[in-house]
Amino acid sequence: VTYHFVHLGRLANVNESAVPQVRFHFDLEPFAIQVKPDSKQWYDFATSLLAALGGLFALMRLISRGLVAGGRVMQGKGRVQTVLLK
């Protein structure tokens, strides 16, 4: 998104009896936002929930396996390859 800003300055000599004025000009680009409600079926929610739970389960299992393998390597009780294949 880019914004274009132009500043023009000007000084004018006016009589003391004249009232000073300021004029602002805004040129807004017309745009519209249309919001429409989107209803979802119950099975869409269930599918999304199960997908999120499955992803969380897989991630936690990977982290757990990695920690176990790292612990065994640090203790010198096994190799990483044999731990990860079990």
C-alpha positions as CSV (number, residue, x, y, z in Angstrom):
1,V,0.0,0.0,0.0
2,T,1.4,3.4,-0.9
3,Y,0.1,6.7,0.1
4,H,0.6,9.8,-1.9
5,F,1.0,13.1,0.0
6,V,1.5,16.5,-1.5
7,H,2.3,19.6,0.5
8,L,2.1,23.1,-1.1
9,G,3.0,26.1,0.9
10,R,2.2,29.8,0.2
11,L,2.4,33.0,2.0
12,A,0.1,35.9,1.3
13,N,-0.1,39.4,2.5
14,V,-3.6,40.4,3.6
15,N,-5.1,43.5,5.2
16,E,-5.5,43.5,8.9
17,S,-9.2,43.9,8.6
18,A,-9.5,40.6,6.5
19,V,-10.2,37.4,8.2
20,P,-7.5,34.7,7.6
21,Q,-8.8,31.5,6.0
22,V,-7.5,28.0,5.6
23,R,-8.7,25.8,2.8
24,F,-8.2,22.0,2.9
25,H,-8.9,19.8,-0.1
26,F,-9.2,16.1,0.2
27,D,-9.4,13.8,-2.8
28,L,-10.7,10.4,-1.6
29,E,-10.7,7.5,-3.8
30,P,-14.0,5.7,-3.8
31,F,-14.0,2.2,-2.6
32,A,-16.5,-0.2,-1.0
33,I,-16.3,-3.0,1.5
34,Q,-18.9,-5.6,1.2
35,V,-19.4,-7.8,4.3
36,K,-21.7,-10.8,4.0
37,P,-22.2,-13.4,6.6
38,D,-20.9,-16.9,5.7
39,S,-22.5,-19.7,7.5
40,K,-20.7,-23.0,7.9
41,Q,-22.1,-26.4,8.4
42,W,-21.4,-28.4,11.6
43,Y,-19.2,-30.9,9.8
44,D,-16.9,-28.1,8.6
45,F,-16.2,-27.2,12.2
46,A,-15.7,-30.8,13.2
47,T,-13.3,-31.4,10.3
48,S,-11.3,-28.3,11.2
49,L,-11.2,-29.3,14.9
50,L,-10.0,-32.8,14.2
51,A,-7.4,-31.6,11.7
52,A,-6.0,-29.2,14.3
53,L,-6.0,-31.9,17.0
54,G,-4.2,-34.3,14.6
55,G,-1.6,-31.8,13.8
56,L,-1.0,-31.0,17.4
57,F,-0.7,-34.7,18.2
58,A,1.8,-35.2,15.4
59,L,3.9,-32.2,16.5
60,M,4.0,-33.3,20.1
61,R,5.0,-36.8,19.1
62,L,7.9,-35.4,17.0
63,I,9.0,-33.2,19.9
64,S,8.8,-36.1,22.3
65,R,10.8,-38.5,20.1
66,G,13.4,-35.8,19.5
67,L,13.8,-35.2,23.3
68,V,14.1,-38.9,24.0
69,A,16.6,-39.4,21.2
70,G,18.6,-36.4,22.4
71,G,18.6,-37.7,26.0
72,R,19.8,-41.1,24.9
73,V,22.6,-39.6,22.8
74,M,23.7,-37.4,25.7
75,Q,23.8,-40.4,28.0
76,G,25.7,-42.5,25.5
77,K,23.1,-45.3,25.6
78,G,22.2,-45.5,22.0
79,R,22.3,-44.1,18.5
80,V,19.8,-41.6,17.1
81,Q,19.0,-43.9,14.2
82,T,17.8,-46.8,16.4
83,V,15.7,-44.6,18.6
84,L,13.9,-42.9,15.7
85,L,13.1,-46.1,13.9
86,K,11.3,-47.6,16.9
